[in-house]
């Protein structure tokens, strides 16, 4: 800044108070990017080999008493209809500055249409926020400001409904000195009795590294049903074409080949352990036609169903 080095940073976001370096008139901000540095070895453990400016660079002028940060929590009622909004503001105060008596923080919440929702006003004395005392053996109350929103629109990946929270600093006369906004959403996250991930009470499937495990378990549990390619592709959260390529690359078999093997190996177990007729075993493992069952059985087990039973 104006010819003086402020600091060195690696990858992480960095903030500098440049008040004492700013001069009247024009100022120059310069940033140097080094291809290699004394931190390159450490950063290489995360495979970061790209040099450059990866974050925005900006200058921010703010009052000596200003809003430093906004923390928000939302909590639904037991019925899942109304939601409470808890707001914890943080203030930034320049070392030589004192917050005057009578200054206050005010919060307002607006929906996507710009209509104000929740109770008004949500106000708190600014000095109370800055001089908050933390209990020595307990946690402080999170919500210094709070309100209730009746039946808010819930956020999801399909319908990303967001509300706008506006937090302002006002002086003794009610004049707004500073205002900042934050987008917030309402949602619930939990698990069902079957350990399914629930977002707003609805089951959500995530694409992860173990997608094949879920597919194989689904086939093993439902091989006797009339399952098809669309069913297993939905389990993997993939299109049918993508799933076929994925499944083939992992198992060296097509989905139909794998399904037939599961059905036939279960059929062979039933033929040995039970006294069912071949036509009954055929239906038990999911085949509609005995001719198709016999045709699939011999290449996998090396004989016909009757021959396999007699050989055991």
Rosetta blueprint (number, residue, H / E / L):
1 X L
2 X L
3 X L
4 X L
5 X L
6 X L
7 X L
8 X L
9 X L
10 X L
11 X L
12 X L
13 X L
14 X L
15 X L
16 X L
17 X L
18 X L
19 X H
20 X H
21 X H
22 X L
23 X L
24 X L
25 X L
26 X L
27 X L
28 X L
29 X L
30 X L
31 X L
32 X L
33 X L
34 X L
35 X L
36 X L
37 X L
38 X L
39 X L
40 X H
41 X H
42 X H
43 X H
44 X H
45 X H
46 X H
47 X L
48 X L
49 X L
50 X L
51 X L
52 X L
53 X L
54 X L
55 X L
56 X L
57 X L
58 X L
59 X L
60 X L
61 X L
62 X L
63 X L
64 X L
65 X E
66 X E
67 X E
68 X E
69 X E
70 X E
71 X E
72 X E
73 X E
74 X E
75 X E
76 X E
77 X L
78 X L
79 X L
80 X L
81 X L
82 X L
83 X E
84 X E
85 X E
86 X E
87 X E
88 X E
89 X E
90 X E
91 X E
92 X E
93 X E
94 X L
95 X L
96 X L
97 X L
98 X L
99 X L
100 X L
101 X L
102 X L
103 X L
104 X E
105 X E
106 X E
107 X E
108 X E
109 X E
110 X E
111 X L
112 X L
113 X L
114 X L
115 X L
116 X E
117 X E
118 X E
119 X E
120 X E
121 X E
122 X E
123 X E
124 X E
125 X E
126 X H
127 X H
128 X H
129 X H
130 X H
131 X L
132 X L
133 X L
134 X L
135 X L
136 X L
137 X L
138 X L
139 X L
140 X L
141 X L
142 X L
143 X L
144 X L
145 X E
146 X E
147 X E
148 X E
149 X E
150 X L
151 X L
152 X L
153 X L
154 X L
155 X E
156 X L
157 X L
158 X L
159 X L
160 X E
161 X L
162 X L
163 X E
164 X E
165 X E
166 X E
167 X E
168 X E
169 X E
170 X E
171 X L
172 X L
173 X L
174 X L
175 X L
176 X E
177 X E
178 X E
179 X E
180 X E
181 X E
182 X E
183 X E
184 X E
185 X L
186 X L
187 X L
188 X L
189 X E
190 X E
191 X E
192 X L
193 X L
194 X L
195 X L
196 X L
197 X E
198 X E
199 X E
200 X L
201 X L
202 X E
203 X E
204 X L
205 X L
206 X L
207 X L
208 X L
209 X L
210 X L
211 X H
212 X H
213 X H
214 X H
215 X H
216 X H
217 X H
218 X H
219 X H
220 X H
221 X H
222 X H
223 X L
224 X L
225 X L
226 X L
227 X L
228 X L
229 X H
230 X H
231 X H
232 X H
233 X H
234 X H
235 X H
236 X L
237 X L
238 X L
239 X L
240 X H
241 X H
242 X H
243 X H
244 X H
245 X H
246 X H
247 X H
248 X H
249 X H
250 X H
251 X H
252 X L
253 X L
254 X L
255 X H
256 X H
257 X H
258 X H
259 X H
260 X H
261 X H
262 X H
263 X H
264 X H
265 X H
266 X H
267 X H
268 X H
269 X H
270 X H
271 X H
272 X H
273 X H
274 X L
275 X L
276 X L
277 X L
278 X H
279 X H
280 X H
281 X H
282 X H
283 X H
284 X H
285 X L
286 X L
287 X L
288 X L
289 X L
290 X H
291 X H
292 X H
293 X H
294 X H
295 X H
296 X H
297 X H
298 X H
299 X H
300 X H
301 X H
302 X L
303 X L
304 X L
305 X H
306 X H
307 X H
308 X H
309 X H
310 X H
311 X H
312 X L
